Amino acid sequence: MTETKTRNPELRMAAGAIGGLRQALIDDAFAYRPLPPMRTDGPLTRRLPERLRSGAGWTPHAVVLGAALIAFMTGFSRTGNAGVLLSGLLPAACIAMTLVRPVGAFWMSMVLTPVSAVVGGGDELWGPSTFFSHLVVLVVVAARTRPRTAAWMWGLTLLFGTLLENLGLDTSSNTAAMAVTSAFALLVVSLVQIRREAEREVTVQRTVTAVERDRRTLLEERTTIARELHDVVAHHMSVVAIQAEAAPYRVENPPPELEQAFITIRENAVAALTELRRVLGVVRTEGYEVPDAPQPTLAELDGLLANVGEAGLTTRKTVTGAVRELPQGVELSAYRIIQEALSNTLRHAPGATAEVEIGYVLGGLGLRVVNGPPTGPVKPSQGAGHGITGMRERVGMLNGEMTAGTTADGGYEVAAFIPVQQAPSDAPVEQV
């Protein structure tokens, strides 16, 4: 028979408290932890000249060393040369020690407090020098550690002062003044730390959210492209299946091997078409309907320009090179790129004019859509859109290249090149 013993909740709380104390102030208490330079990209430091900004990062170190000098002068002025080592120099050393071993500096300040009181010969446990130095040590250590460490340091300071007061080392009882002053200082430091930690968490969360939003946008664009290309691929696969089925009837008395080959081709085409539709069903969103009309091509670009013209965007089209029929995937992607670029112009550059350039070259198809600066009020952006991402995905899918950015006059330019294998074409040359 096994007996299960549960510890008292009070004992668990005590064990947790002791564990927190050990983790905060005992484990690696004298570890070497140098204070790094301060960041100089803040709202104030980044306005400084370059020469001053390089040294501004050491401002916290200078402040701490300045406080150490004040503690030394305070102890020296009170005790003279006789007790200057313990009453002035050692408290200053405790403050300076916070720059490299912060937790160790706290313990050193605690140990030196009664020693300085005995050497100084006063009736106060916390003399002017030790009072100031211990307060500075508490603040610096709290700023370099966590708020829990500040709470432990304050509690130990109060307990230590009360114990020495009962032993008769603090006849004037200034432990209460130390407790109140240090509590206020540590509270301010802890609040600042908590606020900074919250700001860091918000920044990290915003970064993660932006990454996830970009990833979601990318996936949505790829899904849209997959839906649109389904019609193109499905059309070609259907043509292959129909031609394979009709091919044996074009030859009189075809050999059985040829008939079987065409049967195999048709079966493979039908199977591929079935798998393609199954994959499309996976990427379809709820409520998505297959379009009735075929996917657009560059032949329908004039209708697109007429539509954006009715919406208030003045456009001009220029076509260079020998116009020829391109693969349907290239035609669809080119049409969508121009459509999205013109839509961005309508949204972000009201009142501007746009130029659409299409260049048919031997190696492929060149596209360029450029608009001038806006002449009307620009509405604020609602966040990261899908336009540029979708264009890049379409161009990248076809192994092309694309650039997008602002122009010198304040407009915006989108340029892309889509490689296309050269094929013979009898299409006439059209210059616009």
C-alpha positions as CSV (number, residue, x, y, z in Angstrom):
1,M,0.0,0.0,0.0
2,T,1.4,3.3,-1.0
3,E,0.7,6.4,1.0
4,T,0.6,9.7,-0.9
5,K,1.7,12.7,1.2
6,T,0.7,16.2,0.2
7,R,2.7,19.1,1.6
8,N,1.0,21.9,3.5
9,P,0.2,24.9,1.2
10,E,2.1,27.1,3.6
11,L,5.1,24.9,3.3
12,R,4.9,25.0,-0.5
13,M,4.6,28.8,-0.4
14,A,7.7,29.0,1.9
15,A,9.6,26.7,-0.4
16,G,8.7,28.7,-3.4
17,A,9.7,31.9,-1.7
18,I,13.1,30.5,-0.6
19,G,13.6,29.2,-4.2
20,G,12.8,32.6,-5.6
21,L,15.3,34.2,-3.1
22,R,18.0,31.7,-4.1
23,Q,17.5,32.3,-7.8
24,A,17.4,36.1,-7.4
25,L,20.2,36.9,-5.0
26,I,22.2,33.7,-4.2
27,D,22.8,31.7,-7.3
28,D,25.8,33.2,-9.1
29,A,25.6,36.3,-7.0
30,F,29.1,37.4,-7.9
31,A,28.9,36.5,-11.6
32,Y,30.5,38.9,-14.0
33,R,27.7,40.8,-15.7
34,P,29.1,44.1,-17.2
35,L,26.6,46.8,-18.0
36,P,26.3,47.2,-21.8
37,P,26.3,50.6,-23.4
38,M,23.0,52.3,-23.8
39,R,21.2,52.3,-27.1
40,T,21.6,55.6,-29.0
41,D,18.6,55.3,-31.4
42,G,16.1,56.9,-29.0
43,P,14.1,60.0,-29.7
44,L,16.6,62.2,-27.9
45,T,20.0,60.6,-28.5
46,R,19.4,60.2,-32.3
47,R,19.2,64.0,-32.6
48,L,22.7,64.4,-31.2
49,P,25.7,65.0,-33.5
50,E,27.5,61.8,-34.5
51,R,30.5,62.5,-32.3
52,L,28.4,63.0,-29.2
53,R,26.1,60.1,-30.1
54,S,29.0,57.6,-30.0
55,G,29.8,58.6,-26.4
56,A,26.1,58.9,-25.3
57,G,25.9,55.1,-24.9
58,W,28.2,55.3,-21.8
59,T,25.9,57.8,-20.0
60,P,24.6,55.2,-17.4
61,H,28.2,54.3,-16.5
62,A,29.1,57.9,-16.0
63,V,26.0,58.5,-13.8
64,V,26.9,55.5,-11.6
65,L,30.5,56.5,-11.3
66,G,29.4,60.1,-10.4
67,A,27.2,58.7,-7.6
68,A,30.2,56.7,-6.4
69,L,32.2,59.9,-6.3
70,I,29.5,61.6,-4.3
71,A,29.4,58.7,-1.8
72,F,33.2,59.0,-1.4
73,M,33.2,62.7,-0.8
74,T,30.3,62.4,1.7
75,G,32.2,59.8,3.8
76,F,35.5,61.7,3.5
77,S,34.0,65.0,4.6
78,R,32.5,63.4,7.7
79,T,35.3,61.2,9.0
80,G,38.4,62.9,7.7
81,N,41.6,60.8,6.9
82,A,41.2,58.3,9.8
83,G,38.1,56.4,8.6
84,V,38.1,57.4,4.9
85,L,38.8,53.9,3.7
86,L,35.7,52.3,5.3
87,S,33.4,55.4,5.5
88,G,34.1,56.8,2.0
89,L,36.0,54.5,-0.3
90,L,34.2,51.2,0.3
91,P,30.7,52.6,-0.1
92,A,31.9,54.2,-3.4
93,A,33.4,50.9,-4.4
94,C,30.0,49.2,-3.8
95,I,28.4,51.6,-6.2
96,A,31.0,51.1,-8.8
97,M,30.8,47.4,-8.4
98,T,27.2,47.4,-9.7
99,L,28.5,48.0,-13.2
100,V,30.1,44.5,-13.3
101,R,28.7,42.4,-10.5
102,P,25.4,43.9,-9.5
103,V,24.0,41.3,-7.1
104,G,27.5,40.9,-5.4
105,A,27.5,44.7,-4.9
106,F,24.2,44.4,-2.9
107,W,25.7,41.8,-0.5
108,M,28.9,43.8,-0.2
109,S,26.8,46.9,0.7
110,M,24.9,45.0,3.3
111,V,28.1,43.7,5.0
112,L,29.8,47.1,5.0
113,T,26.8,48.9,6.5
114,P,27.4,47.8,10.2
115,V,31.2,48.0,9.7
116,S,30.9,51.6,8.5
117,A,28.6,52.4,11.4
118,V,31.1,51.1,14.0
119,V,34.1,52.8,12.4
120,G,32.2,56.1,11.9
121,G,31.4,56.2,15.6
122,G,27.9,57.7,15.0
123,D,24.7,56.6,16.5
124,E,23.1,55.8,13.2
125,L,23.3,52.5,11.3
126,W,22.8,54.2,8.0
127,G,25.2,57.2,8.0
128,P,25.1,59.8,5.2
129,S,27.6,57.9,3.0
130,T,26.2,54.4,3.6
131,F,22.6,55.6,3.3
132,F,23.3,57.2,-0.1
133,S,25.5,54.3,-1.4
134,H,23.1,51.6,-0.3
135,L,20.1,53.4,-1.9
136,V,22.1,53.8,-5.2
137,V,23.0,50.1,-5.1
138,L,19.4,49.1,-4.6
139,V,18.3,51.3,-7.5
140,V,21.0,50.2,-10.0
141,V,20.7,46.5,-9.1
142,A,16.9,46.7,-9.5
143,A,17.3,48.4,-12.8
144,R,19.6,45.6,-14.0
145,T,17.5,42.7,-12.7
146,R,13.8,41.8,-12.4
147,P,11.2,43.4,-10.2
148,R,11.2,40.3,-8.0
149,T,14.8,40.9,-7.1
150,A,14.0,44.5,-6.1
151,A,11.3,43.1,-3.7
152,W,13.8,40.7,-2.1
153,M,16.4,43.3,-1.7
154,W,14.0,45.7,0.0
155,G,12.8,43.0,2.3
156,L,16.3,41.9,3.3
157,T,17.3,45.5,3.9
158,L,14.4,46.1,6.2
159,L,15.0,42.8,8.0
160,F,18.7,43.5,8.3
161,G,18.2,47.0,9.6
162,T,15.6,45.9,12.2
163,L,17.9,43.2,13.5
164,L,20.8,45.5,13.9
165,E,18.5,48.1,15.5
166,N,17.5,45.5,18.1
167,L,21.2,44.8,18.8
168,G,21.8,48.4,19.6
169,L,23.7,49.5,16.5
170,D,21.0,51.9,15.4
171,T,20.1,54.0,18.4
172,S,18.5,56.8,16.4
173,S,16.4,54.3,14.4
174,N,16.9,55.6,10.8
175,T,16.0,52.2,9.4
176,A,12.5,53.4,8.8
177,A,13.8,56.3,6.7
178,M,15.8,53.8,4.6
179,A,12.8,51.5,4.2
180,V,10.5,54.3,3.1
181,T,13.0,56.0,0.8
182,S,14.2,52.7,-0.8
183,A,10.6,51.5,-1.2
184,F,9.6,54.6,-3.2
185,A,12.8,54.4,-5.4
186,L,12.4,50.7,-6.0
187,L,8.7,51.1,-6.9
188,V,9.6,53.7,-9.5
189,V,12.3,51.6,-11.0
190,S,10.1,48.5,-11.1
191,L,7.3,50.4,-12.8
192,V,9.6,51.6,-15.4
193,Q,10.9,48.1,-15.9
194,I,7.5,46.6,-16.2
195,R,6.5,49.2,-18.8
196,R,9.6,48.6,-20.8
197,E,9.0,44.8,-20.7
198,A,5.4,45.3,-21.8
199,E,6.6,47.5,-24.7
200,R,9.1,44.8,-25.7
201,E,6.4,42.2,-25.6
202,V,4.1,44.4,-27.7
203,T,6.9,44.9,-30.2
204,V,7.6,41.2,-30.5
205,Q,3.9,40.5,-30.9
206,R,3.6,43.1,-33.6
207,T,6.5,41.6,-35.4
208,V,5.1,38.1,-35.1
209,T,1.7,39.4,-36.3
210,A,3.3,41.1,-39.3
211,V,5.1,37.9,-40.3
212,E,2.0,35.9,-40.0
213,R,0.0,38.4,-41.9
214,D,2.6,38.4,-44.7
215,R,2.6,34.6,-44.7
216,R,-1.2,34.5,-44.9
217,T,-1.2,37.1,-47.7
218,L,1.3,35.0,-49.6
219,L,-0.8,31.8,-49.2
220,E,-4.0,33.6,-50.2
221,E,-2.3,34.9,-53.4
222,R,-1.0,31.5,-54.3
223,T,-4.4,30.0,-53.7
224,T,-6.0,32.7,-56.0
225,I,-3.4,32.0,-58.7
226,A,-4.0,28.2,-58.4
227,R,-7.7,28.7,-58.9
228,E,-7.2,30.9,-62.0
229,L,-4.7,28.6,-63.6
230,H,-7.0,25.6,-63.1
231,D,-9.1,26.8,-66.0
232,V,-6.1,27.1,-68.2
233,V,-4.6,23.7,-67.4
234,A,-8.0,22.0,-67.4
235,H,-8.7,23.3,-70.9
236,H,-5.4,21.9,-72.2
237,M,-6.0,18.5,-70.5
238,S,-9.5,18.3,-71.9
239,V,-8.1,19.0,-75.4
240,V,-5.5,16.3,-75.0
241,A,-8.2,13.8,-73.9
242,I,-10.5,14.7,-76.8
243,Q,-7.7,14.6,-79.4
244,A,-6.5,11.2,-78.1
245,E,-10.0,9.8,-78.3
246,A,-10.5,11.1,-81.9
247,A,-7.1,10.3,-83.3
248,P,-7.6,6.6,-84.1
249,Y,-10.6,7.6,-86.3
250,R,-8.4,9.8,-88.5
251,V,-6.4,6.9,-89.7
252,E,-7.8,4.0,-91.7
253,N,-7.2,0.6,-90.1
254,P,-4.8,1.9,-87.4
255,P,-2.6,-0.8,-85.8
256,P,-3.7,-2.1,-82.4
257,E,-0.6,-0.7,-80.8
258,L,-1.5,2.8,-81.9
259,E,-5.0,2.5,-80.7
260,Q,-3.8,1.3,-77.3
261,A,-1.3,4.2,-77.1
262,F,-4.1,6.7,-77.7
263,I,-6.3,5.0,-75.2
264,T,-3.6,5.2,-72.6
265,I,-3.0,8.9,-73.4
266,R,-6.7,9.6,-73.0
267,E,-6.9,7.7,-69.7
268,N,-3.9,9.5,-68.3
269,A,-5.3,12.9,-69.4
270,V,-8.7,12.2,-67.7
271,A,-6.9,11.0,-64.6
272,A,-4.8,14.1,-64.4
273,L,-7.8,16.3,-64.9
274,T,-9.6,14.5,-62.1
275,E,-6.7,14.9,-59.7
276,L,-6.4,18.6,-60.7
277,R,-10.1,19.2,-59.8
278,R,-9.5,17.4,-56.5
279,V,-6.6,19.6,-55.7
280,L,-8.6,22.7,-56.6
281,G,-11.3,21.5,-54.2
282,V,-8.7,21.6,-51.4
283,V,-7.6,25.2,-52.0
284,R,-11.1,26.5,-52.6
285,T,-12.6,28.6,-49.8
286,E,-16.1,28.2,-48.5
287,G,-18.5,29.9,-50.9
288,Y,-16.1,30.0,-53.8
289,E,-17.8,29.6,-57.2
290,V,-16.1,28.7,-60.4
291,P,-16.3,31.6,-62.8
292,D,-18.5,31.0,-65.8
293,A,-16.4,33.1,-68.2
294,P,-12.9,32.0,-69.4
295,Q,-9.9,33.6,-67.7
296,P,-9.0,37.0,-69.3
297,T,-6.0,37.6,-71.7
298,L,-4.2,40.6,-73.1
299,A,-6.7,40.7,-75.9
300,E,-9.2,42.0,-73.4
301,L,-6.9,44.7,-72.0
302,D,-8.8,47.5,-73.9
303,G,-12.0,46.6,-71.9
304,L,-10.0,46.9,-68.6
305,L,-8.6,50.3,-69.6
306,A,-12.1,51.5,-70.5
307,N,-13.4,50.3,-67.1
308,V,-10.7,52.2,-65.1
309,G,-11.3,55.2,-67.3
310,E,-14.9,55.3,-66.2
311,A,-13.6,55.1,-62.6
312,G,-11.6,58.3,-63.2
313,L,-8.2,57.0,-64.2
314,T,-6.7,58.4,-67.4
315,T,-4.6,55.7,-69.1
316,R,-2.4,55.4,-72.2
317,K,-1.4,52.1,-73.8
318,T,1.7,51.5,-75.8
319,V,2.4,48.1,-77.5
320,T,5.8,47.5,-79.1
321,G,7.1,44.5,-81.0
322,A,5.4,41.7,-82.9
323,V,2.1,40.9,-81.2
324,R,1.7,37.2,-81.0
325,E,-0.4,34.7,-79.1
326,L,1.3,33.7,-75.8
327,P,0.7,30.7,-73.5
328,Q,-2.5,31.2,-71.6
329,G,-0.8,31.2,-68.3
330,V,1.4,34.1,-69.4
331,E,-1.5,36.0,-70.9
332,L,-3.5,35.6,-67.6
333,S,-0.6,36.6,-65.4
334,A,0.2,39.7,-67.5
335,Y,-3.5,40.8,-67.5
336,R,-3.7,40.4,-63.7
337,I,-0.5,42.3,-63.1
338,I,-1.7,45.2,-65.2
339,Q,-5.1,45.1,-63.5
340,E,-3.6,45.1,-60.0
341,A,-1.2,47.9,-60.9
342,L,-4.0,50.1,-62.2
343,S,-6.2,49.3,-59.2
344,N,-3.3,50.4,-56.9
345,T,-3.2,53.6,-58.8
346,L,-6.9,54.3,-58.3
347,R,-6.5,53.6,-54.6
348,H,-3.3,55.3,-53.7
349,A,-2.8,58.0,-56.4
350,P,-6.2,59.7,-57.0
351,G,-6.2,62.1,-59.9
352,A,-3.0,60.7,-61.4
353,T,-2.5,59.4,-65.0
354,A,-1.1,56.0,-65.8
355,E,0.9,54.6,-68.7
356,V,0.7,50.9,-69.7
357,E,3.6,49.6,-71.8
358,I,3.6,46.1,-73.3
359,G,6.7,44.9,-75.2
360,Y,6.8,41.7,-77.2
361,V,10.4,40.6,-77.6
362,L,12.0,37.4,-78.7
363,G,12.7,36.2,-75.2
364,G,9.4,37.0,-73.6
365,L,7.0,39.7,-72.6
366,G,7.8,43.0,-71.0
367,L,5.3,45.0,-68.9
368,R,5.5,48.4,-67.4
369,V,2.8,50.4,-65.6
370,V,3.8,53.8,-64.3
371,N,1.6,56.5,-62.8
372,G,2.3,60.1,-61.8
373,P,2.0,61.7,-58.4
374,P,-1.5,62.0,-56.9
375,T,-3.4,65.3,-57.4
376,G,-6.3,64.5,-55.0
377,P,-6.5,63.6,-51.3
378,V,-5.0,60.2,-50.6
379,K,-6.9,58.0,-48.2
380,P,-4.8,56.3,-45.4
381,S,-3.7,52.8,-46.2
382,Q,-5.6,50.0,-44.3
383,G,-2.4,47.9,-43.9
384,A,-0.4,45.5,-45.9
385,G,-2.3,44.8,-49.1
386,H,-2.1,41.8,-51.5
387,G,-1.2,43.8,-54.7
388,I,2.6,43.7,-54.9
389,T,2.7,40.3,-53.3
390,G,0.4,38.9,-55.9
391,M,2.3,40.4,-58.7
392,R,5.6,39.0,-57.4
393,E,4.1,35.6,-57.0
394,R,2.7,35.5,-60.6
395,V,6.0,36.7,-62.0
396,G,8.1,34.3,-59.9
397,M,5.8,31.4,-60.9
398,L,6.8,32.0,-64.5
399,N,10.5,32.5,-63.7
400,G,10.3,36.2,-64.5
401,E,11.7,39.3,-62.8
402,M,9.8,42.3,-61.4
403,T,10.6,45.6,-59.8
404,A,8.3,48.1,-58.0
405,G,9.0,51.4,-56.4
406,T,8.4,55.1,-56.4
407,T,9.6,57.4,-59.2
408,A,11.5,60.6,-59.0
409,D,8.4,62.7,-59.5
410,G,6.5,61.0,-56.6
411,G,4.7,58.5,-58.8
412,Y,5.0,54.7,-58.8
413,E,6.3,52.2,-61.3
414,V,5.8,48.5,-61.7
415,A,8.0,46.7,-64.3
416,A,8.1,43.0,-65.1
417,F,9.6,40.7,-67.6
418,I,8.1,37.2,-68.2
419,P,10.3,34.8,-70.3
420,V,8.5,32.9,-73.0
421,Q,10.0,30.3,-75.3
422,Q,10.1,31.6,-78.9
423,A,7.6,30.0,-81.2
424,P,6.7,30.7,-84.8
425,S,3.8,33.0,-85.2
426,D,2.0,34.6,-88.2
427,A,0.4,37.3,-86.1
428,P,0.8,40.7,-87.7
429,V,2.9,43.5,-86.2
430,E,0.8,46.1,-84.4
431,Q,2.1,49.5,-83.4
432,V,0.1,51.7,-81.1
